[in-house]
Amino acid sequence: MFDLERWQEVFETISKNKLRTFLTGLSVASGIFILVILLGIGEGMKNGIEREFQGDAANAIFVYPGVTTKEYKGLNPGRRIQLKNDDFEYTSAENKSALEFKSSVYRIYGGLLTYENESGSYRVEGVYPDYQFLENASMVSGRFLNYKDIEESTKIVVLGNRVKMDLFKDSKDVLGEYVEISGIKFQVVGVYTDPGGEREETRVFVPITTAQKVFSGGNNINSLSFTLEPKDTYEEALEASNNFTNKVETYLKGKHTIAPSDNSAVRVNSMLENTKRFYDLIGMIKMFFWGVGICTIIAGVVGVSNIMLIIVKERTREIGVRKALGAQPLSIIGMVLHESIFVTSFAGLTGLIMGLVLLDFVGPMIQTDFIYNPTVNFKVALSTVVILIVAGAIAGFFPSYRAARIKPIIALRDE
């Protein structure tokens, strides 16, 4: 039989202060738990952005033509700028010592590729051999373009892995086969894969000279792509990138009669600058997460401090006896601090372990575009432990100081 009165007696034997301390410790544990989860998400966002940027070289610079928006030297706005081969040749020659890889691009959107009974519409890009490194493309089989292909305008093609799977199905050996691009035969010399995923593998590359001749491109190009020589520090790399983009923009605006203040006619996109912008944003988000987590911890610490004040008040007679028997103020302070630090540390470590375990199990399952493998490294975990110890000391300082100032005679009179 369930004895209600007996269980009531059991519950009444539980110290109210211990129960309050437990509940307050729970708030500290939840604060650390929330902080760990938030920091894990912040690290996951950083990993996700790094993975997104793996699709292209981290220090790549892309130049795209646009439409003028301002009148300049008698020319009306609304002119569409068309880049030419000599734009690429001059820029490459003028900045030869600063460049690592370079390529201009001539694109044919919706190019129809056919192999026997299979066909599909893909993006065909005429490029230089360096474009493989600009796009971080890895060869699955065969080779990429070379400069002999450029000089001789050979009809060869490098397929994206997705294109190969669409057209050739389960065939493993596609090298040497011929595919038709808009009715013109090209020989397959290589198959590549791209860290950007299948979307990036739905392209095919041909020599830019061949693309311009076969698809009536003349000497037109759609964009310029460059990477700069690596630098020792990010600041040096950013400075070199800014200097290069300013030179390119100034040259192209002067050559194509564009107003210096017209930012729509020529767009220079620096991956390095964008990367810095994203990492600055991630840094701000992490600071916000730290702020939220620490505010939650502070709320728990205030609760622990209040409980310790209540405990000190209820143990006034005990403290008076200790002091009457010769206990020094430092020993009284140490007694209260030990209990405060123990409560916050034990509760906080519990929250820390729970947060780490949750991230360890759930983190690998999160596979979104901008959150990937959220984790908390050892340094961050160590930082939270330090925060716990400091928080426990702060929570217990004022109650312990108050306990140390209690006069024995007054304490012994306390009821």
Disulfide bonds with the S-S distance in Angstrom:
none
